[in-house]
Amino acid sequence: MGEPACPTPADPLSTKRKAELVHRLRRAEGQVRGLQRLLADGADCTKIAQQLLATRHALDSTYVRLNLSVAEQELSQGNAPTGAVGEVLDRLQHRLGRSR
């Protein structure tokens, strides 16, 4: 059973969801820049580890939201066969389980 791809051009992310994901990625990008500065400045390892954890959390959260969007789109298809909900949730659980 293969993983579904991101929504196709015929079924794109909503403008609101796309904006939310881009915002989260920009926050993570800023956190990565902060990590680079901390390393360049020779900051304390504990401070670097805290920033790295915050960055990872931002990316994990973005990944979860993207996967929820995929599941929502799969479930919103009107021609979904019986048992489709269980299959979609199984794929979602598999993808999220691999992220850990």
C-alpha positions as CSV (number, residue, x, y, z in Angstrom):
1,M,0.0,0.0,0.0
2,G,1.8,3.2,-1.2
3,E,1.7,6.5,0.4
4,P,-0.5,9.2,-1.2
5,A,1.3,12.1,-2.6
6,C,0.7,15.7,-1.8
7,P,-2.5,17.0,-3.3
8,T,-2.4,17.2,-7.0
9,P,-2.6,20.5,-8.9
10,A,-6.3,19.6,-9.5
11,D,-6.8,19.3,-5.7
12,P,-4.5,21.9,-4.1
13,L,-4.2,22.9,-0.5
14,S,-6.6,25.6,0.5
15,T,-5.2,29.1,0.5
16,K,-5.7,29.2,4.3
17,R,-3.9,25.9,4.9
18,K,-1.1,26.8,2.5
19,A,-0.6,30.2,4.3
20,E,-0.5,28.4,7.7
21,L,2.1,25.9,6.5
22,V,4.3,28.6,4.9
23,H,4.1,30.7,8.1
24,R,5.2,27.7,10.2
25,L,8.1,27.0,7.8
26,R,9.2,30.6,8.0
27,R,9.2,30.3,11.8
28,A,11.4,27.2,11.6
29,E,13.7,28.9,9.1
30,G,14.2,31.8,11.6
31,Q,14.9,29.2,14.3
32,V,17.5,27.6,12.1
33,R,19.2,30.9,11.5
34,G,19.2,31.5,15.3
35,L,20.9,28.1,15.7
36,Q,23.5,29.1,13.2
37,R,24.2,32.3,15.1
38,L,24.4,30.5,18.4
39,L,26.9,28.1,17.0
40,A,29.0,30.8,15.3
41,D,29.0,32.8,18.5
42,G,30.1,29.8,20.6
43,A,27.0,29.7,22.7
44,D,26.5,27.3,25.6
45,C,25.5,23.8,24.4
46,T,22.4,23.8,26.6
47,K,21.1,26.9,24.9
48,I,21.8,25.4,21.5
49,A,20.0,22.2,22.4
50,Q,17.0,24.2,23.6
51,Q,16.8,26.1,20.3
52,L,17.3,22.8,18.3
53,L,14.4,21.3,20.2
54,A,12.2,24.3,19.4
55,T,13.1,24.0,15.7
56,R,12.4,20.3,15.6
57,H,9.0,20.9,17.3
58,A,8.1,23.6,14.7
59,L,9.0,21.2,11.8
60,D,7.2,18.2,13.4
61,S,4.1,20.4,13.9
62,T,4.2,21.4,10.2
63,Y,4.6,17.8,9.1
64,V,1.6,16.7,11.2
65,R,-0.6,19.5,9.8
66,L,0.4,18.7,6.3
67,N,-0.5,15.0,6.8
68,L,-3.8,16.0,8.4
69,S,-4.5,18.0,5.2
70,V,-3.8,15.0,3.1
71,A,-6.2,12.9,5.2
72,E,-8.9,15.5,5.1
73,Q,-8.7,15.6,1.3
74,E,-8.8,11.9,1.0
75,L,-11.8,11.7,3.3
76,S,-13.6,14.5,1.5
77,Q,-13.7,12.7,-1.8
78,G,-17.3,11.9,-2.4
79,N,-16.6,8.5,-4.0
80,A,-14.6,7.1,-1.1
81,P,-15.4,3.3,-0.7
82,T,-16.7,1.7,2.5
83,G,-13.8,1.3,4.9
84,A,-11.9,4.3,3.4
85,V,-11.9,6.1,6.7
86,G,-10.0,3.3,8.4
87,E,-7.5,3.0,5.5
88,V,-6.9,6.8,5.5
89,L,-6.4,6.8,9.3
90,D,-4.1,3.8,9.0
91,R,-1.9,5.6,6.4
92,L,-1.9,8.7,8.6
93,Q,-0.8,6.8,11.6
94,H,1.9,5.1,9.6
95,R,3.2,8.4,8.3
96,L,3.1,10.1,11.7
97,G,4.7,7.1,13.4
98,R,7.6,7.2,11.0
99,S,8.3,10.8,11.9
100,R,9.4,9.9,15.4
